[in-house]
Amino acid sequence: MNLKSRLNKESTAGVIFTLPFILGFLLFMVVPMAISLYYSFCDYNILSPPQFTGLKNYIEVLKDETFFKAIGVTFYYALVSVPLRLIFALLVAMILLKSTKATGFYRAAYYLPSIIGGSVAVSILWKRMFAIDGVVNSLLSLFGIHSEISWLGNTKTAIWVLIVLAVWQFGSSMLIFLSSLKQIPTTLYEAARVDGAGKLTQFKDITLPLLTPTIFFNLVMQMINGFLAFTQSYIITQGKPMNSTLFYTVYMYQQSFEFYNTGYGAMLAWIMLIIVGLITLILFATKKFWVYEGGF
C-alpha cells in the first residue's frame, strides 16, 4: 500500500487530526503533572536544583496551621456559594422559560457575568465597590444606613463579598437549567393541572425530580470550580484579613512563587487534586440516592 492510499484511510485521517490534541495533552498536561509530582517530594525553591527529601513536605503540612485554615476557608466558600449559585440559576431559568421579545436579551445579560466574572478587571471593580468609599456604602447611605462599613476589612464580611461575587456568576448554570426545563414535556404539567395540582406541587413532583440529573451535573462542575477559585481572593483581599479569605489556591501560589517554596507548593497542589477527587467520588457514590433516573 502506497503513502497516498494510507493517508486516504479513515483511521489514518483520525490519527492525524487528533495528533495535535494528543501532543498538546502530553506536553502541557501529563509531563508538567509528572514533574510537579516529583517536585512535591523535593526541597525546591526555583533558584537551586531540587533535592529529593521523600515525604518531608507531606509530613510538614500536618503541622501547618495556615494549611488547615486555607482548607477551612475554601470548604466554607464552596459549600455556601455553590448551592446559592444553583438556586439563583434555577430561579432565573424558570423565569426566563417563558419566551418574550426581550428573552434573548435577558439570557445574554444574565450569562455575561459567567464569562467576565473571573477576570482581573471585574475583581478590581468588585474591590472598589465594597471599599469604604465605594458604591455599596454610598447606596446604603441613601437609606440612612451607616455608610462606613469596612466590608473587606472585617473577618466576618470579607468572605461574603467573595461569595456574592461567585453567586453573581450563575449564568452558565442558568443556561444549562433552561435547556433542561425545555426538555420536560408540557403534557406532564397539563395532566397535573387537570388533577388539581398547583404550581408548587408541579414544581415539587415534576420539575424538580426531572431536573435532578442536571442539578447533579451543575453541582459537580461548580464544586470543582469553587475549590479551584483563585482570582477573586488574590485580587480583592489577598487572603486578608487574618487569612479569613485565604483560598487554598492562593496559599499554594504564595508558597510557590512568593515564598519560593516550590516543592511545598507542588505538594499542596497534589493534596488539592486528592481532595477534589474524593469530593467528586463521594458525589458520584451518592448519586443514586437523590438523582431521578427514570424516563418521562
N, C-alpha and C positions, 0 to 999 in steps of 0.2 A: 504494500500500500504506500503510495507516494505521499509527500508532505501536504499537497493540496487536498487530497482525499481525507487525510487525518484531521485537517483543520475544518473541514466541512461536517465532521461528525458532531452530533448534538452534545455528546458528553464532553468532547474537547472544547467546544464553544462555552459550555457551562463552567469548566475549569478556568478558562481564560478570563471570563467576565467576573468570576468570583475571586480570582487571584489577588487583585488589589486590596480587597477587604481582608482576605486571609493574611496577607503580608502585613497590612496595617495593624490587624489584631495582634499578630505575633510580636511585631516590633514595638508597638505603643501600649500594649496591654500585658501580654504574657511575660515578655522579657523584663520590663520595669517592675512587675509584681515579684518576679523571682529575685531580682536584685534587692528589692525592698525587704523581702523575707530574709535574705542573707544579712542585710544591714541591721535587722531587728535583733540579731544575735551578736552585734558588734558594738564596740565603743567607737563611734564615728562622729566627727564634727565638721565634715566637709573640707577643712583646711589640711587634714593629715589623713594618711591611708587608714582604712578601717582595721580595727584589731578585734579578732574574734574573742568574745567573752562568754559564750554559751548562754545560759539562762539568766545572766545577771540582770538585764533590763527587765525581764518578766518578774523577777523576784523583787526588784526595787520598786516597781509600780505598786505593789501591795502595801508599801509604806508611804505612798504618795497621797497626801490628803487632798491636794489640788485635783488629782486624777478623779477621785471619788466625788469631789464637788462638781467637776465638769460633767461626770456621768449623771449625777442627780439633776443638774440644770437641764441637760439635754433630754432626759426622760420626761421631766415636767413640761418642757416646751412641746415635745412631740405629742404627749398624751393629752394635752389640753388643746393645742392648736389644730391638730388633725380632726378630731370629732367636730369641733366648732366649724372648721372649714367645710366639712362634708355636709353638715346641717344647713349652712347657708347656701351651699351649692345646690342641694336638693330643693330647698325652698324657692330659690330663684328659678331653677329649671322648671318647676311646676307652674310658676307664674308665667314664664315665657312659652309654655307649651301651647297656649292659645295664640294662634297666628294673627297678627295685625300688620298694618302698613309699617309700623316702627319696630317690629320684632327683630328684623335683621340688624338694625342699628343697636338695639339694646344688647343683643347677643355679642356683637363685636365689642361694645363698650365694656361689658362685664368680663369678656375674655382677655381684653388688653392688659389688665394688671398681672395676669399669669405670665405674660411674655416679658414685661418690663419690670415686674415686681422684684426680681432677684438682682437687678442691676445696681451698680455702684451709685449711679445718679439718683435712683429712687431712694436708696438708703440714706444718702446725704440729704435729700428732700425731707425724708421722714425724721431725720435727726433735727433739722431746723424746725419742723412743725411742732415737735414736742420739746423744744428748748423753752427756757423760762420766758423768753420774749417771743415765742413762736406763735403760730396761728391758733393752736389748740387753746392756749391760755387766753389769747385775745378774744376768741369766741366765748369762752367761759365767762370772761369779764362782762360781756354784753348781757349776761343773765344774772349778774350780781354775784357770781361765784368767785371766791378768792383766786386771783389770776397769776399768782407767782408760784405755782406748783412745780417742783423740780422732778418732772416725770422720769428723766434719765439719771437723776442723782439719788433716787430713793430705791433701796433694795427691794421694796415691795411692788413698785410700779414699773421699774425698768424692764423687767421680763415681760410684762403685759404689753408694753409698747411693741416689742418684737412679736408677740403673739397676735396682736391686732394686725400687724403688717402681714403675717402669714395667712390669717383668715381672709384678708382683703384679696389675696391671690387665689380665689376659689374658681376662677374662670374655666380652667381645663377640666376640673371635676364636674362643673356645671354642664359643660357641653356633652360629656360622657353620659351624665344622668339624663339630659334632654334627649339624646339619641335613644337611650333605653326606654324612656317613657313613651316615645313614639312607636315602639315595637309592641306595646301592650295592646291587645285587641280591644276596640271600643265596645264590642258586643258584651264583654265581661261587665263593664260599667252599666250598660243598658239593662242587662239581666239583674244586676244588683239593685238598680233603681226601681225596677218592676217589683222586686221583693221588698221594697220599702227601706233599703239601706241608704243612710245619709252619707255626706261627704267624708266624715271622719271614719265611718265603718268601711267605706270603699277604699280609703287610703290604707287602713289597718289590714284588711282582709285580701285586697287585690294588689294595690300598688306596691306596698312595702315588701310582701313576700316575693313578688316577681322582680323586684329591684335588688334583692339581696346578693345575687352574683355580681352585679355592677358595684354595689356598696363594698363588697369584698375586694374587688379589683382596685377601686379607688383607695380603700383603706391600706392595702399593701403598698401601693405606689406612693401614697402620701406619707406613710410612716417611714419608708426608706428616705424620702426627701427630707422629712423632719429631722431625722438623725444625722443627715449629711448637710444640714443648713450651716452656712459659713458667713456669707457676705453681710447679712443683717447684723450679726453680733460684732463682727470685726470692724465694720464701718461706723455703726451707730454708737456702740457702747464700749468696744474693745474689751468686753468681758466685765466691765465695771458696772456698778460699784461693788467692791468686796467680792468679786467673782460671782455675783448673783446672776450675771448673764453670760458667763463663760461657757460657750458651747464646746463640746468635745473637739470639734474640728478646729476651732480657734486655738485651743490648748495644744493640739497636735501641731498646728502651724507655728505657734510660738516656740515650742521645743525644737522644731526642725530648723527654722530659719531666723529666729530672733535670739534664741539662746545657743544656737549652733550645736544642739544635742540631737543630731540627725538620726543616730542609731535608736535613741529612745523614742523619737517621733515615728520612726518606721514601725517600732513595736506597738505604739499606740494605734497606728493605722490598722495593723492586723488584729488587734483586740476589737476595734470598731467593726471590722469585717465579720468577726465571730459573733459579736452582739447582734448586728443586723441580720446575719444568717439565722441565728437562734430565734429572733423575733418572727422572722418570716416563716420559719419552720413551725413555730407554735401556731401562727395564724392558719397555716395550711392544715395542721393537725386537727384544729378545732373547726375547720370549715364545715364539716358535715353536720355539726350540731346547730348551726344557725343560718346556713345558706340553703335556700329553697332551690332544688334542682329538678323540680317537676316541669312538665310541659304546660302550655297554655290551656 
